[in-house]
């Protein structure tokens, strides 16, 4: 796309300057501050609207992961980068990072405890795509809460290698009512809903357990009913990554089965070896569809091996009951913003202004299925080394206003995570906004204990858990969230333009400053 550049006349951001040699042998020019605003001005509401009316149209069928609409989406993104002349960092050069997925259907299982048969859906459900197999044991290990932390561990003085373990929800408290893990009245990740499932599973897996029975009546009621409804309607339970590691058997169970395994499970917090005759037969039922992340990049001049990642998820929730869920805000807005930001960087490059650090434009699949594309990227196949990744600027829903802010300043954006790992990142973000955009930066949801759990609900989290500083740009939810009414005509394109420019300015500053930002708050 070609645009006419409008010289704004106002120096938007003061950047460090210097000459350096481009790794592609051309000379990189000094970066004058005025030019940065010229490049930012190529991000326009007109082009954002043009792209979004295509990307969030019925023709893209709601972009559900591994479905035909998602294939149209990745081709659209790929062709945009080809037309811009922005290359792929992937060796084969096709822009696609294949993400290995499996559709996990209801397994065929039988389970008996001391001769009593328990029923799938009614008493237990499987939370992993464990391999087909059979387990016969005459004892289990009860682990209380199943916590393994420096402040408290249920694994002390007990070996669970190759064993069946039973554990329960929650975490222990001190006599004064504070929690032993945090030392405060705040719960930790060990009892924070769905996060507790993965945290306790990973701890048992790391310790060598071969099977887990986890009792949580609240989660069991929610999950088992949902899984059963989907199975009865002929659907699959869920879409997951195919892990290169062998999956552990992991069952969410109700109180009835919990008490059959450990009679005093509600009262006891003490680990113990318990005699029990258990027989489990498990037949896995899966399918393996294909899906892709899309990746493009601009190589840096002075520090090409340091990377600024700008991310958004390309998928949405597809077609339900014959009606397309267009996902214009979620996350069509983020997707087209990344494409326009990429074009702004490319315009700078065309005029001889190459950023000092490399810029990676990352469009991930499977966010709506559990952050699958970003998890695969960070946990299994990072295209560039995580240790060389300076920051992830993640954009997920930036085209609307939060109805809870009625009467407030509409020129705002929620920022999440900016100060959780790097104080310097937060300060830079604030300074850049003051100089360039003057958007109200709202930190309402910038809390890892926020009950909405937004910090854990978009793709930045998979970078943050690997101690990579992040900023999550977010406008909040609205009445059209995950509904067919999330359509392009409801996007506020002037806000989308302003917010996309803010991300561009922030990325430009992070890419061109002399020193890499400091990580000063490691969380794990």
Secondary structure per residue as TSV (DSSP state, phi and psi in degrees):
chain	resnum	aa	ss	phi	psi
A	1	X	-	360.0	136.2
A	2	X	-	-107.5	142.2
A	3	X	-	-132.9	156.3
A	4	X	-	-88.4	128.4
A	5	X	-	-85.6	128.7
A	6	X	-	-104.4	119.8
A	7	X	-	-77.0	117.6
A	8	X	-	-76.6	-24.3
A	9	X	-	81.8	-8.9
A	10	X	S	-115.5	130.4
A	11	X	-	-74.1	110.8
A	12	X	-	-79.5	-42.2
A	13	X	-	-142.2	137.2
A	14	X	-	-94.8	115.7
A	15	X	-	-112.6	155.6
A	16	X	-	-69.0	145.5
A	17	X	-	-119.8	158.5
A	18	X	-	173.7	160.7
A	19	X	-	-104.9	147.3
A	20	X	E	-156.7	167.4
A	21	X	E	-98.2	127.0
A	22	X	-	-65.7	140.5
A	23	X	T	-65.8	-14.8
A	24	X	T	-95.2	17.5
A	25	X	S	84.1	-8.9
A	26	X	S	-86.0	155.0
A	27	X	E	-82.6	128.4
A	28	X	E	-84.8	132.4
A	29	X	-	-79.5	161.0
A	30	X	-	-59.9	141.1
A	31	X	-	-96.6	98.6
A	32	X	-	-76.4	140.3
A	33	X	H	-56.4	-38.6
A	34	X	H	-61.0	-35.1
A	35	X	H	-65.0	-28.4
A	36	X	H	-62.5	-41.7
A	37	X	H	-67.1	-31.7
A	38	X	H	-62.3	-43.5
A	39	X	H	-67.0	-41.1
A	40	X	H	-61.6	-33.2
A	41	X	T	-69.3	-10.7
A	42	X	T	-75.6	-12.4
A	43	X	-	-84.8	105.7
A	44	X	-	-123.9	151.2
A	45	X	H	-63.1	-31.8
A	46	X	H	-62.9	-48.4
A	47	X	H	-74.3	-35.4
A	48	X	H	-58.7	-43.2
A	49	X	H	-66.7	-43.6
A	50	X	H	-58.2	-46.6
A	51	X	H	-67.6	-42.5
A	52	X	H	-69.4	-34.2
A	53	X	H	-64.2	-24.6
A	54	X	H	-83.7	-50.8
A	55	X	H	-65.6	-33.3
A	56	X	T	-105.4	27.1
A	57	X	S	-84.5	165.9
A	58	X	G	-60.3	-26.4
A	59	X	G	-61.1	-24.5
A	60	X	G	-91.9	3.1
A	61	X	G	53.4	30.6
A	62	X	G	78.1	2.6
A	63	X	G	53.1	36.0
A	64	X	B	-67.4	138.6
A	65	X	T	-53.1	130.6
A	66	X	T	70.4	10.2
A	67	X	S	-106.3	167.5
A	68	X	H	-55.3	-36.4
A	69	X	H	-63.5	-35.7
A	70	X	H	-68.1	-33.7
A	71	X	H	-65.4	-37.3
A	72	X	H	-65.1	-37.8
A	73	X	H	-64.0	-46.2
A	74	X	H	-68.2	-32.9
A	75	X	H	-67.5	-39.0
A	76	X	H	-61.5	-46.8
A	77	X	H	-65.0	-46.6
A	78	X	H	-57.3	-47.7
A	79	X	H	-64.4	-32.3
A	80	X	H	-61.5	-45.2
A	81	X	H	-68.3	-36.3
A	82	X	H	-62.7	-44.0
A	83	X	H	-65.7	-32.5
A	84	X	H	-76.6	-20.3
A	85	X	T	80.1	25.9
A	86	X	-	-96.2	121.8
A	87	X	-	-79.7	174.6
A	88	X	-	-101.0	143.4
A	89	X	-	-84.0	-5.3
A	90	X	S	-77.1	136.9
A	91	X	T	-58.1	-39.0
A	92	X	T	-79.2	-8.0
A	93	X	-	72.6	20.5
A	94	X	S	-100.6	6.2
A	95	X	S	74.3	-12.3
A	96	X	E	-100.6	128.6
A	97	X	E	-101.4	110.7
A	98	X	E	-66.4	130.1
A	99	X	-	-109.9	110.2
A	100	X	-	-72.9	117.5
A	101	X	E	-122.2	161.0
A	102	X	E	-140.0	140.3
A	103	X	E	-88.1	116.6
A	104	X	E	-94.4	114.5
A	105	X	-	-97.3	174.5
A	106	X	-	-61.9	121.6
A	107	X	-	-71.9	159.5
A	108	X	E	-95.2	113.3
A	109	X	E	-137.2	154.3
A	110	X	E	-134.1	142.5
A	111	X	E	-141.2	125.3
A	112	X	E	-125.6	142.3
A	113	X	E	-126.6	113.6
A	114	X	T	52.7	42.5
A	115	X	T	84.0	-7.9
A	116	X	E	-93.5	130.1
A	117	X	E	-89.8	134.9
A	118	X	E	-114.4	150.2
A	119	X	-	-107.7	137.6
A	120	X	B	-63.9	145.5
A	121	X	T	76.7	-47.1
A	122	X	T	-76.7	-35.3
A	123	X	T	-121.9	-25.9
A	124	X	E	-157.1	154.5
A	125	X	E	-139.2	155.0
A	126	X	E	-94.0	135.1
A	127	X	-	-107.7	5.8
A	128	X	S	-133.9	163.8
A	129	X	-	-92.9	63.5
A	130	X	-	-65.2	155.3
A	131	X	-	-72.6	154.9
A	132	X	S	-58.8	133.7
A	133	X	E	-179.9	-176.6
A	134	X	E	-137.1	137.3
A	135	X	E	-124.5	127.1
A	136	X	E	-128.9	118.0
A	137	X	E	-138.3	154.8
A	138	X	E	-113.7	10.4
A	139	X	E	-156.2	155.7
A	140	X	E	-128.9	168.8
A	141	X	E	-117.5	121.3
A	142	X	E	-88.8	128.6
A	143	X	-	-114.9	17.0
A	144	X	T	60.5	-121.3
A	145	X	T	-81.5	-12.2
A	146	X	-	70.5	31.9
A	147	X	-	-96.7	140.8
A	148	X	E	-134.4	90.1
A	149	X	E	-138.4	155.4
A	150	X	T	-62.3	-27.3
A	151	X	T	-86.3	-16.3
A	152	X	E	-170.1	133.3
A	153	X	E	-141.2	130.3
A	154	X	T	-82.7	-3.1
A	155	X	T	-95.2	0.8
A	156	X	T	-61.7	131.4
A	157	X	T	63.7	27.4
A	158	X	-	-148.1	138.7
A	159	X	-	-106.4	123.5
A	160	X	-	-109.2	10.7
A	161	X	T	-58.2	123.1
A	162	X	T	70.7	16.3
A	163	X	-	-109.3	162.3
A	164	X	E	-87.3	128.0
A	165	X	E	-117.6	147.1
A	166	X	E	-120.9	133.0
A	167	X	E	-146.3	167.1
A	168	X	E	-128.1	169.0
A	169	X	S	-75.1	164.3
A	170	X	S	95.7	-174.7
A	171	X	-	-152.6	157.3
A	172	X	-	-78.2	156.2
A	173	X	B	-116.2	157.2
A	174	X	-	-80.2	170.4
A	175	X	T	-62.9	-26.7
A	176	X	T	-85.2	4.9
A	177	X	S	92.7	-8.0
A	178	X	-	-79.2	160.1
A	179	X	B	-85.7	142.2
A	180	X	T	-67.4	-30.1
A	181	X	T	-73.9	-51.4
A	182	X	T	-87.7	-23.5
A	183	X	S	73.8	8.7
A	184	X	S	-131.1	-171.6
A	185	X	S	-85.5	2.0
A	186	X	S	-86.6	134.3
A	187	X	-	-71.2	162.9
A	188	X	-	-109.1	-177.7
A	189	X	G	-64.0	-15.5
A	190	X	G	-73.4	-12.3
A	191	X	G	-138.0	25.6
A	192	X	S	-99.5	70.7
A	193	X	T	55.0	-126.3
A	194	X	H	-64.2	-30.0
A	195	X	H	-64.0	-33.4
A	196	X	H	-64.1	-35.2
A	197	X	H	-58.1	-51.3
A	198	X	H	-71.3	-35.7
A	199	X	H	-65.9	-45.7
A	200	X	H	-72.8	-34.9
A	201	X	H	-61.1	-47.4
A	202	X	H	-64.2	-35.7
A	203	X	H	-64.6	-45.0
A	204	X	H	-67.0	-37.9
A	205	X	H	-64.9	-43.1
A	206	X	H	-62.0	-33.3
A	207	X	T	-81.9	-4.4
A	208	X	T	97.4	9.6
A	209	X	-	-64.5	150.7
A	210	X	S	-103.3	-16.6
A	211	X	E	-154.3	145.7
A	212	X	E	-128.2	133.4
A	213	X	E	-114.5	115.5
A	214	X	E	-115.4	118.4
A	215	X	E	-95.2	122.4
A	216	X	-	-154.4	98.1
A	217	X	H	-59.0	-40.2
A	218	X	H	-64.3	-51.2
A	219	X	H	-66.0	-37.2
A	220	X	H	-61.7	-44.3
A	221	X	H	-60.0	-41.1
A	222	X	H	-69.8	-48.7
A	223	X	H	-72.7	-45.6
A	224	X	H	-64.1	-41.5
A	225	X	H	-62.8	-41.4
A	226	X	H	-64.4	-47.8
A	227	X	H	-61.0	-40.3
A	228	X	H	-68.1	-41.3
A	229	X	H	-61.6	-43.1
A	230	X	H	-64.4	-44.3
A	231	X	H	-63.2	-40.3
A	232	X	H	-67.1	-25.0
A	233	X	T	-90.9	7.2
A	234	X	T	84.7	7.7
A	235	X	-	-93.5	-176.8
A	236	X	-	-102.0	157.7
A	237	X	S	-68.5	-44.5
A	238	X	E	-171.5	166.0
A	239	X	E	-108.8	130.6
A	240	X	E	-135.2	164.7
A	241	X	E	-73.6	147.3
A	242	X	-	-85.3	111.7
A	243	X	-	-79.8	138.3
A	244	X	S	-69.1	-14.5
A	245	X	S	-95.4	153.5
A	246	X	-	-66.4	130.1
A	247	X	-	-72.7	146.3
A	248	X	-	-90.5	149.0
A	249	X	E	-71.6	124.9
A	250	X	E	-138.9	111.2
A	251	X	E	-116.5	132.0
A	252	X	E	-91.1	128.5
A	253	X	E	-128.1	163.1
A	254	X	-	-93.6	179.0
A	255	X	H	-67.7	-33.3
A	256	X	H	-60.2	-49.3
A	257	X	H	-68.5	-36.7
A	258	X	H	-58.8	-43.3
A	259	X	H	-72.4	-28.0
A	260	X	H	-67.9	-31.2
A	261	X	H	-82.9	-42.7
A	262	X	-	-136.4	105.6
A	263	X	T	-56.0	-39.0
A	264	X	T	-107.2	36.0
A	265	X	T	-60.9	-31.2
A	266	X	T	-71.9	-30.3
A	267	X	T	-94.5	-35.6
A	268	X	-	-85.6	137.2
A	269	X	-	-115.7	5.3
A	270	X	S	-98.6	129.7
A	271	X	-	-66.3	151.6
A	272	X	E	-163.5	153.2
A	273	X	E	-94.1	126.6
A	274	X	E	-124.4	132.6
A	275	X	E	-76.4	124.8
A	276	X	E	-156.2	137.3
A	277	X	E	-95.5	111.3
A	278	X	E	-118.8	133.8
A	279	X	E	-131.0	121.9
A	280	X	E	-124.9	126.6
A	281	X	E	-114.0	129.0
A	282	X	E	-136.6	120.5
A	283	X	E	-116.8	115.3
A	284	X	-	-75.5	139.8
A	285	X	-	-126.7	110.7
A	286	X	E	-140.1	161.7
A	287	X	E	-129.3	159.0
A	288	X	-	-124.9	90.3
A	289	X	-	-79.5	175.6
A	290	X	-	-114.6	148.8
A	291	X	-	-155.6	164.4
A	292	X	E	-142.4	143.7
A	293	X	E	-87.4	153.8
A	294	X	E	-115.7	130.9
A	295	X	E	-134.2	132.6
A	296	X	E	-137.0	163.7
A	297	X	E	-157.2	158.5
A	298	X	E	-118.6	123.3
A	299	X	-	-74.9	138.6
A	300	X	-	-76.4	164.0
A	301	X	S	-91.6	-59.5
A	302	X	S	-87.5	-34.1
A	303	X	E	-129.9	63.7
A	304	X	E	-65.5	-18.9
A	305	X	E	-94.3	11.5
A	306	X	E	-113.8	138.8
A	307	X	E	-127.5	134.8
A	308	X	E	-99.7	119.4
A	309	X	E	-98.6	129.1
A	310	X	E	-116.9	118.1
A	311	X	E	-126.1	156.3
A	312	X	E	-159.4	153.7
A	313	X	E	-93.3	139.0
A	314	X	-	-91.5	-11.6
A	315	X	-	-95.7	168.8
A	316	X	B	-145.6	-159.1
A	317	X	-	-100.1	2.8
A	318	X	-	82.9	-147.9
A	319	X	E	-109.1	127.0
A	320	X	E	-122.3	128.0
A	321	X	T	53.1	37.6
A	322	X	T	78.9	3.8
A	323	X	E	-111.3	132.2
A	324	X	E	-78.3	131.9
A	325	X	-	-96.4	101.8
A	326	X	-	-71.5	-29.5
A	327	X	-	60.7	46.6
A	328	X	I	-65.5	-45.8
A	329	X	I	-81.0	-40.9
A	330	X	I	-110.1	98.1
A	331	X	I	-122.1	44.8
A	332	X	I	-58.5	-37.6
A	333	X	I	-61.4	-42.9
A	334	X	H	-67.8	-38.4
A	335	X	H	-63.3	-50.4
A	336	X	H	-70.1	-28.2
A	337	X	H	-63.0	-43.8
A	338	X	H	-62.7	-40.1
A	339	X	H	-63.5	-40.5
A	340	X	H	-70.2	-37.2
A	341	X	H	-62.7	-42.1
A	342	X	H	-60.3	-40.6
A	343	X	H	-65.3	-36.6
A	344	X	H	-63.8	-42.8
A	345	X	H	-64.1	-38.4
A	346	X	H	-68.9	-36.1
A	347	X	H	-62.0	-40.9
A	348	X	H	-61.4	-43.6
A	349	X	H	-63.8	-40.3
A	350	X	H	-60.5	-29.1
A	351	X	T	-97.1	11.5
A	352	X	T	93.4	8.9
A	353	X	-	-107.6	91.8
A	354	X	-	-92.7	132.9
A	355	X	-	-64.9	152.4
A	356	X	S	-65.5	-41.4
A	357	X	E	-101.7	159.1
A	358	X	E	-76.1	148.7
A	359	X	E	-113.3	125.0
A	360	X	E	-110.1	121.2
A	361	X	E	-98.6	113.8
A	362	X	E	-120.4	115.1
A	363	X	E	-108.7	114.4
A	364	X	E	-105.2	148.0
A	365	X	S	-94.9	167.9
A	366	X	-	66.8	18.6
A	367	X	G	-62.2	-41.6
A	368	X	G	-70.1	-12.8
A	369	X	G	-99.8	5.5
A	370	X	T	121.4	35.7
A	371	X	S	58.4	38.4
A	372	X	H	-69.3	-44.1
A	373	X	H	-64.8	-42.0
A	374	X	H	-71.8	-34.2
A	375	X	H	-63.8	-43.1
A	376	X	H	-62.0	-43.5
A	377	X	H	-60.0	-49.4
A	378	X	H	-79.6	-37.1
A	379	X	H	-92.1	-25.8
A	380	X	T	-124.1	-37.0
A	381	X	-	-146.6	62.2
A	382	X	-	-64.6	128.0
A	383	X	S	-70.2	-34.3
A	384	X	S	-120.0	149.9
A	385	X	-	-58.2	136.7
A	386	X	G	-61.5	-35.2
A	387	X	G	-67.2	-18.2
A	388	X	G	-98.3	3.2
A	389	X	E	-89.1	115.9
A	390	X	E	-75.8	-42.3
A	391	X	E	-164.0	154.6
A	392	X	E	-119.0	120.3
A	393	X	E	-101.3	106.2
A	394	X	E	-106.6	130.9
A	395	X	E	-116.2	116.9
A	396	X	-	-143.9	99.5
A	397	X	-	75.8	89.1
A	398	X	-	-133.0	24.0
A	399	X	S	-111.3	3.4
A	400	X	S	-133.6	179.5
A	401	X	-	-115.3	147.6
A	402	X	-	-75.5	121.9
A	403	X	G	-61.6	-19.8
A	404	X	G	-68.9	-14.8
A	405	X	G	-98.8	17.7
A	406	X	T	-53.5	132.6
A	407	X	T	88.1	-11.1
A	408	X	S	-92.8	-179.1
A	409	X	-	-66.6	120.2
A	410	X	S	-77.2	-17.9
A	411	X	S	-87.1	74.2
A	412	X	E	-137.3	171.1
A	413	X	E	-154.4	139.2
A	414	X	E	-78.6	131.0
A	415	X	E	-111.3	132.0
A	416	X	E	-128.0	128.9
A	417	X	S	93.7	-6.3
A	418	X	T	-61.2	-31.7
A	419	X	T	-111.5	6.8
A	420	X	T	-76.5	-31.3
A	421	X	S	-116.7	-23.1
A	422	X	-	-144.1	110.9
A	423	X	H	-60.8	-38.1
A	424	X	H	-63.8	-39.9
A	425	X	H	-60.3	-44.9
A	426	X	H	-59.7	-45.3
A	427	X	H	-65.3	-41.3
A	428	X	H	-63.2	-43.8
A	429	X	H	-57.2	-45.0
A	430	X	H	-63.8	-45.7
A	431	X	H	-65.0	-42.4
A	432	X	H	-62.6	-44.1
A	433	X	H	-61.6	-41.0
A	434	X	H	-61.6	-39.1
A	435	X	H	-78.9	-31.4
A	436	X	H	-110.9	-36.8
A	437	X	T	-129.4	-31.4
A	438	X	-	55.6	41.0
A	439	X	-	-85.9	142.8
A	440	X	E	-71.4	116.4
A	441	X	E	-90.7	111.0
A	442	X	E	-102.0	123.2
A	443	X	-	-105.2	26.3
A	444	X	T	-53.8	-39.4
A	445	X	T	-104.6	11.9
A	446	X	-	-82.5	69.5
A	447	X	-	-154.2	122.9
A	448	X	T	-67.1	-15.2
A	449	X	T	-104.4	11.4
A	450	X	-	-56.8	128.8
A	451	X	T	-60.7	-22.7
A	452	X	T	-73.7	-20.9
A	453	X	-	60.5	33.0
A	454	X	G	-62.3	-29.0
A	455	X	G	-59.8	-28.0
A	456	X	G	-100.2	0.8
A	457	X	S	-109.3	9.2
A	458	X	S	-139.0	176.4
A	459	X	T	-68.8	-20.0
A	460	X	H	-56.7	-29.7
A	461	X	H	-60.0	-36.7
A	462	X	H	-68.2	-24.4
A	463	X	H	-77.9	-44.7
A	464	X	H	-61.4	-39.0
A	465	X	T	-66.7	-17.7
A	466	X	T	-98.0	18.6
A	467	X	T	60.2	38.6
A	468	X	-	-104.5	122.4
A	469	X	-	-56.2	145.7
A	470	X	E	-138.7	155.4
A	471	X	E	-131.1	128.2
A	472	X	E	-105.8	117.7
A	473	X	E	-96.5	126.6
A	474	X	E	-155.2	134.2
A	475	X	-	-94.5	-2.3
A	476	X	-	92.8	166.5
A	477	X	-	-85.8	171.3
A	478	X	-	-155.2	179.0
A	479	X	T	-63.7	-20.5
A	480	X	T	-94.5	2.3
A	481	X	T	-59.4	124.0
A	482	X	T	57.7	36.8
A	483	X	S	-131.4	160.6
A	484	X	T	-61.9	-15.0
A	485	X	T	-84.1	2.2
A	486	X	-	-81.5	82.0
A	487	X	-	-117.3	161.0
A	488	X	G	-63.5	-26.2
A	489	X	G	-69.0	-15.4
A	490	X	G	-95.6	-1.1
A	491	X	-	-75.6	139.6
A	492	X	-	-97.2	94.6
A	493	X	H	-69.8	-25.4
A	494	X	H	-67.5	-37.6
A	495	X	H	-68.9	-41.9
A	496	X	H	-58.6	-41.9
A	497	X	H	-61.7	-50.0
A	498	X	H	-60.8	-43.2
A	499	X	H	-69.5	-39.6
A	500	X	H	-63.9	-39.1
A	501	X	H	-64.3	-38.2
A	502	X	H	-59.4	-43.8
A	503	X	H	-63.2	-42.1
A	504	X	H	-59.5	-50.9
A	505	X	H	-58.3	-42.0
A	506	X	H	-65.2	-44.5
A	507	X	H	-63.1	-40.1
A	508	X	H	-61.4	-44.7
A	509	X	H	-63.3	-45.6
A	510	X	H	-65.7	-32.7
A	511	X	H	-76.0	-27.0
A	512	X	H	-110.8	-3.8
A	513	X	S	-72.2	156.2
A	514	X	S	-65.4	-43.0
A	515	X	S	-111.2	144.3
A	516	X	-	-63.9	143.0
A	517	X	-	-62.7	152.1
A	518	X	-	-91.6	132.0
A	519	X	-	-89.4	110.3
A	520	X	-	-121.1	6.1
A	521	X	-	-139.1	72.5
A	522	X	-	-67.1	131.3
A	523	X	-	-102.9	-10.6
A	524	X	-	-150.3	360.0
